[in-house]
Amino acid sequence: MMNDLFTTLGSLDWSPLFVTLKTAVVVVILSFFAGVFVAYKVMFLGGRSRALVDGLLSLPMVIPPTVAGFFLLLLFSLRRPLGAFLYGEFNIKLVQTWTGCVMAAFIIAFPMMYRNARAAFEQIDTDIYDAAKTLGISNRRIFWTIILPNSKPGIASGTVLCFARAMGEYGATSMFAGNIAKKTGTIAQEIAYVVKDGNYMKAGIWTVIVLIISFFVIYFLNVVLSKKNHKKWKK
């Protein structure tokens, strides 16, 4: 058993780990800025407009990832008008590329960041915002000095959930970006591939790696947030 484990570890191709981490980090950065910005803007929309926009932005949370991947194929396939235009005019190809892998993971993970940021914003007392407006403080300064600092726990949770979702994404990325070794092949795709071949030892190793990374990310979040909470309780 141990000999098989060391043999498998020695022959392991680590490219899925690098592709997964690289994709997850880029997706988190994009989702962080886009999610916080969009969540803040949605807060000022009216009833029906707000419900419509929120529904569209949250849709990837409730549809199967393979459906999202299929829609991306319909839009950006080289056989489709938009995909052909992007490739012909700008030499941009998204299908079966790492950029496409990032796009698919972003679409699936973005709602985690958006909804957590919006929930954090909604918990802030609107009287604070109104008081700041009466003092002549601009919306930009209110956002950076009042809203964002008071939303850190929720935004931090959204960031971790976004990272975890991007790291574990399989359906949309496999359909849209494929499983190209050292290019778009992620850990989730590698696990599915080796299980299909009956290599449970390699699948187990990759599973343990994912569990370790996920644990340390959650542990780091808990440490950061617990320090802030302890300070509150001591007052």
Disulfide bonds with the S-S distance in Angstrom:
none
